[in-house]
Amino acid sequence: MKSVATPQRSHADRVLATNVQVTATLAEKTITMGDALNLVPGSVLRFSQRCDASLRIDVSGKAIASGKAVKVGDRLGVQID
């Protein structure tokens, strides 16, 4: 019986096809547990970053770029700097 060779994806192709988590972080803040428990609808958290500050782009928890928030149709997008 003759075996039929099936094309195998290279290691690089498999790595490039791997799904990764992408996160865009606008701002971060540390608050007390008491303040967190007091958050209710309508509460406002104030951050030190300006509203036009760059967002940090992380891939699998590692910062790789920065960008700015943009509107894409009726969705949020990030344009890489």
Summary of the structure (lengths in Angstrom):
residues: 81
radius of gyration: 21.2
end to end distance: 57.7
largest distance: 72.7
contacts: 117
relative contact order: 0.18
helix: 14%
strand: 32%
